[in-house]
Amino acid sequence: MATFLCVLRGGDTSKLSKEASAAHMQQWGAYMQEHQQTGAYLGGAPLKALGAQVSSDEVVKEPAGKGKRRISGYMLLEARTLVSATKIAKSCPILSVGGTVEVRPIQPM
């Protein structure tokens, strides 16, 4: 088994009605519960829009990316292969609100 980082980008829910927003959150709960039960979902969280990007010579006060490019959250998955992890990501609720999921294997050290 390998561990994968899923970088969640975009996924604007600000224009959803109260009912649609509640339904979307239920989708997230069901998604996480389903994959927790199989042992694939190891954790994750949404990220606040505020942040800082640091380089060797400066601190940029805003994180890189805006709108659809903004990193809005992350998940950690455990799967046998990149293909398996990608299949799990394909049902991620962020996709239904215009977001994307980048699936990357974590390199063991």
N, C-alpha and C positions, 0 to 999 in steps of 0.2 A: 504494500500500500504506500501511497505517496500523499503528501500534503500539497494543496493548491491554494493560492491566494486568488480570490475573485475581487477585482477592482470594479466597483459599481460607479458608473458615470451617469450624470443627468437624472432623468426621472422626475419631472416636474409634476407635483400633485397639487400645486397651489390653485389651479383652476377647477379642481374637482368639487362637486357639491359635497355637503356634509355626509350624505348617505353614501356617495361613491367613495369618499375618502375612508369611511368606516369599512366599506366592503373591501377596499384595497388593503387596509390593515389586516383584515381577516384573512385575505389571501396570503399575506406575509406570514401570519401565524401558522396557517396550515402548511405552507411551504417549509418553514423551519421545523415544525413538528414532524412532518413526514420524513425529512432527511436526518433529523436527530434520531428517530427510531431505527433507521437503517445504519446509523453510525457515520454517515457521510458528512453531516453538518457539525462542524467543531465549534463554531461561534462566528460572531460578526456584529457589526453595529453601524448605524448611520453616522455620518460625520457632519459637524457644524460647518457652515460656509466660511466662517472666519478661520484664519490660520496664517502661517508664515512659511515661506520657502527660503531655505538657508543655503548659501553658497560659501565658498572659502573667503570671499572678499566683501560680501554684503548680505543683508537680510532684506528680502522682498516681503512687504507687509501683506500681500494677498497671495493665496495659493494659486498655482498655475491653473488656468482653464476657467471658463465661465459657461453658464448654460449647460448645454449637452456635454461639454468637455470637462466640467467640474466633477471632481471625485466626490461622490455623495455618500459613499459607504464602502464597506468591505465584508467579505465572508471568508472563512477558512473551511475548506472541504477536504475530506479524505476519500481518495478513490484509487483504483488500480492503475488507471491510465489517464492521459490528457483527454482522450475521447470520452471516457466515462465521466470525468469531471465536467466536460463541456455539455454532455447530455443533461446533467443536473442543472447546469446554468441556464439551459434553454427554457426551463420552466420558471425562471426567476420572475417574481412579480414586477420588478423594475422595468422589464421589457414592455409591459402593457401600458406604461406611461411615458414611453419614448426614451427610456434609458438603455444603456448597454452594459454588458458584463465582459470584462477581460479576464480570462482564466490563465494563470501562470503557475507552473510548478515551482515549488520552493526547493532550492538547491540545498541538500544536506551539507553541513560543514564538518 
